[in-house]
């Protein structure tokens, strides 16, 4: 997974009033925290944050901090991104300092590939999960988990135990859990 660079500025003051002023000035307040460090308040550009988490991998993308004094060069991952419910713009971000040699848990989207045999014969593809929680080293976080559904006929299911995962990635869901199934054509009994 590629690593993005994000410019941050340390901030001395915190609180609702300060954060409100930062947002009205076009900045996002945030916090950087992690094992072996004191939490630090930061401010950053919403445009740069959006660019850092855009595309494959999204919030699971590794980010190198720049311009933040003692935070210079630290690798982080977004653990929480709060957004304005009406405008959809970021209002606050939590960044976790990661140790590249320690496993962490993240949620990864599922990507369904192909058109199943069952769908071609009139059935419906019914995704039961759209993301999975995985545990791995930060450098091994997959952008997504691919499920090839071409061979699924009506009534077939694809389970967690059927997944072929990249090396070093462990899914935390129950192995018997269904990820996707092909339902019969509506109005027909199977």
C-alpha positions as CSV (number, residue, x, y, z in Angstrom):
1,X,0.0,0.0,0.0
2,X,1.3,3.4,-0.9
3,X,2.1,6.0,1.7
4,X,0.8,9.6,1.4
5,X,2.3,12.8,2.9
6,X,0.1,15.1,5.0
7,X,1.2,18.5,6.3
8,X,0.0,19.3,9.8
9,X,0.6,22.2,12.2
10,X,0.8,21.7,16.0
11,X,-1.7,23.8,17.9
12,X,-1.5,25.0,21.5
13,X,-5.1,25.7,22.2
14,X,-8.0,23.3,22.1
15,X,-11.7,23.4,22.9
16,X,-15.0,24.1,21.1
17,X,-14.3,27.7,20.4
18,X,-10.8,27.2,19.0
19,X,-12.0,24.3,16.8
20,X,-15.0,26.4,15.5
21,X,-12.5,29.2,14.6
22,X,-10.2,26.8,12.8
23,X,-13.1,25.4,10.8
24,X,-14.4,28.8,9.8
25,X,-10.8,29.6,8.6
26,X,-10.9,26.5,6.4
27,X,-8.8,24.2,8.6
28,X,-9.6,20.9,10.3
29,X,-8.7,20.3,14.0
30,X,-7.3,16.9,14.8
31,X,-5.3,14.8,17.3
32,X,-2.3,12.6,16.9
33,X,-2.0,9.8,19.5
34,X,-0.3,6.5,19.9
35,X,1.7,4.1,22.1
36,X,4.7,5.8,23.7
37,X,3.7,9.4,22.9
38,X,1.6,12.1,24.4
39,X,-1.5,13.1,22.4
40,X,-0.9,16.2,20.4
41,X,-3.5,18.6,18.9
42,X,-3.0,19.5,15.3
43,X,-4.6,21.4,12.5
44,X,-4.6,20.5,8.8
45,X,-6.0,21.3,5.4
46,X,-9.3,19.5,4.4
47,X,-8.1,19.4,0.8
48,X,-4.8,17.7,1.7
49,X,-6.6,15.2,4.0
50,X,-9.1,14.3,1.3
51,X,-6.2,13.8,-1.2
52,X,-4.3,11.6,1.4
53,X,-7.3,9.2,1.9
54,X,-8.7,9.4,-1.7
55,X,-8.9,6.2,-3.8
56,X,-8.1,2.6,-3.0
57,X,-7.4,2.0,0.7
58,X,-9.2,5.2,1.8
59,X,-8.8,5.8,5.6
60,X,-6.6,2.7,5.8
61,X,-3.9,4.4,3.8
62,X,-0.6,5.0,5.6
63,X,0.2,8.7,6.0
64,X,3.6,10.3,6.8
65,X,3.2,13.5,8.7
66,X,5.2,16.6,7.6
67,X,5.6,20.1,9.0
68,X,4.5,19.2,12.5
69,X,7.8,19.7,14.4
70,X,8.1,16.7,16.6
71,X,5.6,14.8,14.4
72,X,7.8,15.1,11.3
73,X,8.1,11.8,9.5
74,X,5.7,9.9,11.9
75,X,3.5,7.3,10.1
76,X,-0.2,7.4,11.0
77,X,-3.5,6.0,10.0
78,X,-6.9,7.6,10.3
79,X,-8.9,6.0,13.1
80,X,-11.8,8.4,13.1
81,X,-13.0,11.0,10.6
82,X,-16.0,13.1,11.7
83,X,-17.9,14.9,9.0
84,X,-20.6,17.6,8.9
85,X,-23.9,15.6,8.5
86,X,-25.3,18.1,5.9
87,X,-22.3,19.3,4.0
88,X,-20.2,16.0,4.2
89,X,-17.0,18.0,4.9
90,X,-14.5,16.8,7.5
91,X,-14.8,18.5,10.9
92,X,-12.3,16.5,13.0
93,X,-9.8,13.7,12.5
94,X,-8.0,11.3,14.8
95,X,-4.7,10.0,13.6
96,X,-3.1,7.0,15.3
97,X,0.7,6.7,15.2
98,X,1.5,3.2,13.9
99,X,4.5,0.9,14.6
100,X,5.3,-0.8,11.4
101,X,6.3,-4.0,13.3
102,X,3.1,-4.3,15.4
103,X,-0.2,-5.7,14.0
104,X,-3.3,-3.6,14.0
105,X,-7.0,-4.1,13.3
106,X,-8.7,-2.3,10.4
107,X,-11.9,-2.6,8.4
108,X,-11.3,-3.3,4.7
109,X,-14.0,-3.1,2.0
110,X,-15.1,-6.2,0.0
111,X,-15.0,-6.0,-3.8
112,X,-17.3,-8.4,-5.7
113,X,-15.8,-9.4,-9.1
114,X,-17.6,-10.8,-12.1
115,X,-21.2,-11.8,-12.8
116,X,-22.3,-15.1,-11.3
117,X,-23.8,-18.0,-13.2
118,X,-26.9,-17.6,-10.9
119,X,-27.4,-13.9,-11.8
120,X,-27.1,-14.7,-15.5
121,X,-29.9,-17.2,-15.1
122,X,-32.1,-14.6,-13.3
123,X,-31.1,-14.9,-9.7
124,X,-30.0,-12.0,-7.5
125,X,-26.6,-11.5,-5.9
126,X,-27.1,-10.7,-2.2
127,X,-24.0,-9.3,-0.6
128,X,-24.3,-10.0,3.2
129,X,-21.2,-8.1,4.1
130,X,-19.5,-5.1,2.5
131,X,-16.4,-4.9,4.7
132,X,-14.4,-7.2,6.9
133,X,-12.3,-6.5,10.0
134,X,-8.7,-7.8,9.5
135,X,-5.5,-8.0,11.5
136,X,-2.2,-7.4,9.9
137,X,1.0,-5.3,9.9
138,X,0.4,-1.8,8.7
139,X,2.5,-2.4,5.5
140,X,0.2,-5.4,4.6
141,X,-3.2,-3.6,4.8
142,X,-5.0,-4.6,1.6
143,X,-6.9,-1.9,-0.3
144,X,-9.8,-4.2,-0.6
145,X,-10.6,-8.0,-0.4
146,X,-11.7,-9.4,-3.7
147,X,-14.4,-12.1,-4.0
148,X,-14.8,-13.7,-7.5
149,X,-18.4,-14.6,-7.8
150,X,-18.5,-16.0,-11.4
151,X,-18.9,-19.6,-10.3
152,X,-21.8,-19.0,-7.8
153,X,-25.1,-20.6,-8.9
154,X,-28.5,-19.9,-7.5
155,X,-28.5,-21.0,-3.8
156,X,-24.7,-20.9,-3.5
157,X,-22.9,-18.9,-0.9
158,X,-19.3,-17.6,-0.5
159,X,-18.0,-17.9,3.1
160,X,-15.1,-16.3,5.0
161,X,-13.3,-19.7,4.9
162,X,-13.4,-19.5,1.1
163,X,-11.3,-16.3,1.0
164,X,-7.8,-16.3,-0.4
165,X,-6.0,-13.6,1.6
166,X,-2.7,-11.9,1.1
167,X,0.2,-13.2,3.2
168,X,0.1,-11.9,6.8
169,X,-3.6,-10.9,6.7
170,X,-6.0,-12.5,9.1
171,X,-9.8,-12.0,8.9
172,X,-11.4,-11.7,12.3
173,X,-14.9,-12.8,11.2
174,X,-16.3,-16.3,11.9
175,X,-15.0,-18.8,9.2
176,X,-18.6,-20.1,8.6
177,X,-20.0,-16.6,8.0
178,X,-21.5,-16.0,4.6
179,X,-20.2,-13.0,2.7
180,X,-22.4,-13.2,-0.4
181,X,-25.1,-15.6,-1.7
182,X,-27.2,-15.9,-4.9
183,X,-30.9,-15.8,-4.3
184,X,-33.4,-17.4,-6.6
185,X,-35.3,-15.2,-9.1
186,X,-38.0,-13.2,-7.3
187,X,-41.3,-15.0,-7.3
188,X,-39.9,-18.5,-7.8
189,X,-39.4,-21.2,-5.2
190,X,-36.0,-22.9,-5.1
